[in-house]
Amino acid sequence: RVQVPPDAGRGIDAMLCIRVGSGRQPDQIAAPGLPSSEWAYVAWENAISGPDQMEFVFREVGHERILVANGWIDVGAAARLSQSLQHFAPISGIWFNSPGGNQSVGVEMGRIIRDNHVETRVRGANGCFSACAIAFLGGWVRLIEESGAYGVYAPPSPPIGSAYPDGQNQIVFDGIKAASERQTFVQGMGVSLAWLDLWANDYPDCAKILSQAELRRLFVVNVD
């Protein structure tokens, strides 16, 4: 079975980094302090293979009632999540596999998840990146399985300035609003504020995949 690689010290140098190129395919994996790892490629490929709009599929696994959340987080994802939680209630957990999407919707999804007191999980060989990484934090109980990938990734925003085309500044201001929403949400979920530093101070176009030790240190994972 594929195993999560050992940590190589503390901080950002102990994390894998998927360089996200044009489109949805990664250019390469840069791994400061760590060897390249096939498991990260597998998780990324599985995450981007989902539909353009997130789907919620109900499954019964033993005594658990699960929603499998697969695909890109689009503008309607939070509404569909809420509908699915009501339609298939009671739901005990949500399994994520997503490359990300709309960050504000990710915050909204996280709040819905917390209000419904369900756990969140990323299964082995699946991935949860960017906006999904935000939504995941809403879980009352949170778990990333070995060989599952949790990636913090903030697409770069252009600077504010009159030299940019009409509408560009609105995009930037929307980004500032989203950052404020994200900070308030993360603080309310009991996650270390160091998570916000990772989000803001990342490598350009880099999805940082946290090691199991980092996931626990930042309280992204809160159960053994």
C-alpha positions as CSV (number, residue, x, y, z in Angstrom):
1,R,0.0,0.0,0.0
2,V,1.2,3.5,-0.8
3,Q,2.4,5.3,2.4
4,V,2.7,9.0,3.1
5,P,6.4,9.9,3.0
6,P,8.3,10.6,6.2
7,D,8.6,14.2,7.4
8,A,11.8,16.1,6.6
9,G,11.8,18.6,9.4
10,R,9.2,21.2,10.3
11,G,7.5,24.0,8.3
12,I,6.9,24.4,4.7
13,D,10.0,22.5,3.6
14,A,8.4,19.3,4.9
15,M,5.6,19.5,2.4
16,L,5.2,18.3,-1.1
17,C,4.3,20.9,-3.7
18,I,2.3,20.3,-6.9
19,R,3.1,23.0,-9.4
20,V,-0.2,23.8,-11.2
21,G,0.4,24.8,-14.8
22,S,-1.9,26.0,-17.4
23,G,-5.2,24.2,-17.4
24,R,-5.7,21.5,-14.9
25,Q,-2.6,19.4,-15.3
26,P,0.4,19.8,-12.9
27,D,3.8,20.7,-14.6
28,Q,5.8,18.8,-12.1
29,I,6.1,18.0,-8.4
30,A,8.6,19.9,-6.4
31,A,9.4,18.3,-3.1
32,P,11.8,20.4,-0.9
33,G,13.5,18.0,1.5
34,L,11.4,15.0,0.2
35,P,11.7,12.7,-2.8
36,S,9.1,12.8,-5.5
37,S,6.1,10.7,-4.5
38,E,3.8,8.9,-6.9
39,W,1.0,8.9,-4.3
40,A,0.7,12.7,-4.7
41,Y,0.3,12.4,-8.5
42,V,-2.4,9.7,-8.0
43,A,-4.3,11.9,-5.6
44,W,-4.1,14.9,-7.8
45,E,-5.1,13.0,-10.9
46,N,-8.1,11.5,-9.1
47,A,-9.2,14.9,-7.8
48,I,-9.1,16.6,-11.2
49,S,-10.9,13.6,-12.9
50,G,-14.3,14.5,-11.4
51,P,-17.1,16.5,-13.0
52,D,-17.0,20.3,-13.5
53,Q,-19.9,20.7,-11.0
54,M,-19.6,18.9,-7.7
55,E,-21.8,15.9,-7.3
56,F,-23.0,14.4,-4.0
57,V,-23.6,10.7,-4.0
58,F,-25.2,8.9,-1.1
59,R,-23.6,5.6,0.2
60,E,-24.2,3.4,3.1
61,V,-20.9,2.0,4.5
62,G,-21.6,-0.4,7.3
63,H,-23.7,1.6,9.8
64,E,-22.6,5.0,8.4
65,R,-24.5,7.2,6.0
66,I,-22.0,8.9,3.7
67,L,-22.1,11.6,1.1
68,V,-19.3,11.3,-1.5
69,A,-18.5,14.8,-2.7
70,N,-16.7,14.6,-6.0
71,G,-15.8,17.3,-8.6
72,W,-15.1,21.0,-8.8
73,I,-16.7,23.4,-6.3
74,D,-19.0,25.5,-8.5
75,V,-21.3,28.3,-7.5
76,G,-24.2,25.9,-6.8
77,A,-22.3,23.4,-4.8
78,A,-23.3,24.7,-1.4
79,A,-27.0,24.7,-2.3
80,R,-26.7,21.1,-3.5
81,L,-24.8,20.0,-0.4
82,S,-27.6,21.5,1.8
83,Q,-30.3,19.7,-0.2
84,S,-28.4,16.4,-0.1
85,L,-27.9,16.6,3.6
86,Q,-31.6,17.1,4.1
87,H,-32.7,14.6,1.5
88,F,-30.5,11.7,2.9
89,A,-30.6,12.7,6.5
90,P,-29.1,11.7,8.9
91,I,-25.7,11.9,7.3
92,S,-22.7,11.0,9.4
93,G,-19.8,12.0,7.1
94,I,-18.7,13.5,3.8
95,W,-15.9,12.1,1.8
96,F,-14.2,14.7,-0.4
97,N,-12.4,14.3,-3.7
98,S,-12.0,17.7,-5.4
99,P,-9.3,20.0,-6.9
100,G,-11.0,23.1,-5.6
101,G,-13.1,25.8,-7.2
102,N,-15.0,28.8,-5.8
103,Q,-13.4,29.7,-2.5
104,S,-16.4,31.7,-1.1
105,V,-18.6,28.7,-1.8
106,G,-16.0,26.5,0.0
107,V,-16.5,28.7,3.1
108,E,-20.2,28.4,2.8
109,M,-20.0,24.6,2.4
110,G,-17.8,24.4,5.5
111,R,-20.3,26.3,7.6
112,I,-23.1,24.1,6.4
113,I,-21.1,21.0,7.3
114,R,-20.4,22.3,10.8
115,D,-24.0,23.2,11.3
116,N,-25.0,19.6,10.5
117,H,-22.3,18.1,12.8
118,V,-20.9,15.7,10.3
119,E,-17.3,14.4,9.9
120,T,-15.2,15.1,6.9
121,R,-12.7,12.7,5.3
122,V,-10.3,12.3,2.4
123,R,-9.9,8.7,1.4
124,G,-6.7,7.2,0.4
125,A,-5.6,8.0,-3.2
126,N,-8.1,10.9,-3.3
127,G,-7.4,14.6,-3.0
128,C,-8.9,17.8,-1.5
129,F,-7.3,21.1,-2.7
130,S,-7.9,24.8,-2.5
131,A,-11.6,25.6,-2.0
132,C,-12.1,21.9,-1.0
133,A,-9.4,22.3,1.7
134,I,-11.5,25.2,3.1
135,A,-14.8,23.3,3.1
136,F,-13.1,20.2,4.7
137,L,-12.4,22.3,7.8
138,G,-16.1,22.4,8.6
139,G,-16.0,18.8,9.7
140,W,-16.8,18.2,13.4
141,V,-14.3,15.3,13.1
142,R,-11.7,15.5,10.3
143,L,-9.5,12.8,8.9
144,I,-7.1,12.4,6.0
145,E,-6.3,8.8,5.3
146,E,-2.8,7.7,4.3
147,S,-2.1,8.4,0.7
148,G,-4.9,10.9,0.7
149,A,-3.8,14.5,-0.2
150,Y,-4.8,17.7,1.4
151,G,-3.5,20.7,-0.5
152,V,-3.5,24.4,0.3
153,Y,-3.5,26.4,-2.8
154,A,-4.5,30.1,-3.4
155,P,-4.5,31.1,-7.1
156,P,-2.5,34.4,-7.5
157,S,-4.5,37.6,-7.7
158,P,-3.5,40.7,-9.8
159,P,-2.6,43.9,-7.9
160,I,-4.9,46.8,-7.6
161,G,-4.3,49.6,-10.0
162,S,-5.9,51.7,-12.7
163,A,-3.6,50.1,-15.3
164,Y,-5.8,47.0,-15.3
165,P,-8.8,46.4,-17.5
166,D,-12.3,47.4,-16.4
167,G,-13.6,44.9,-13.9
168,Q,-10.1,43.8,-12.8
169,N,-10.3,45.8,-9.6
170,Q,-13.6,44.2,-8.7
171,I,-12.0,40.9,-8.9
172,V,-9.3,42.0,-6.5
173,F,-11.8,43.4,-4.1
174,D,-13.7,40.2,-4.2
175,G,-10.5,38.4,-3.4
176,I,-10.0,40.6,-0.3
177,K,-13.6,39.9,0.8
178,A,-13.0,36.2,0.4
179,A,-9.8,36.4,2.4
180,S,-11.7,38.0,5.3
181,E,-14.4,35.4,5.1
182,R,-11.8,32.7,5.1
183,Q,-9.9,34.0,8.1
184,T,-13.1,34.3,10.2
185,F,-14.2,30.8,9.1
186,V,-10.8,29.2,9.9
187,Q,-10.6,30.8,13.3
188,G,-14.1,29.5,14.1
189,M,-13.2,25.9,13.1
190,G,-10.5,25.5,15.7
191,V,-7.7,25.3,13.2
192,S,-4.3,26.9,13.8
193,L,-3.8,30.3,12.4
194,A,-0.6,29.0,10.8
195,W,-3.0,27.5,8.2
196,L,-3.7,31.0,7.0
197,D,0.0,31.7,6.7
198,L,0.4,28.7,4.5
199,W,-2.5,29.9,2.3
200,A,-1.1,33.5,2.0
201,N,2.6,32.7,1.7
202,D,2.7,29.9,-0.7
203,Y,5.0,29.2,-3.7
204,P,3.6,30.7,-6.9
205,D,1.0,28.4,-8.4
206,C,1.8,25.7,-5.9
207,A,-0.6,23.3,-4.1
208,K,1.2,22.5,-0.9
209,I,0.3,19.0,0.3
210,L,0.6,18.8,4.1
211,S,2.3,15.8,5.7
212,Q,0.5,13.8,8.3
213,A,2.5,15.5,11.0
214,E,1.7,18.9,9.7
215,L,-2.0,18.1,9.4
216,R,-2.1,17.2,13.1
217,R,0.1,20.2,14.2
218,L,-2.3,22.6,12.5
219,F,-5.4,20.8,13.8
220,V,-6.6,20.1,10.2
221,V,-6.8,16.5,11.3
222,N,-8.3,16.3,14.8
223,V,-8.6,12.5,15.3
224,D,-6.1,9.6,15.2
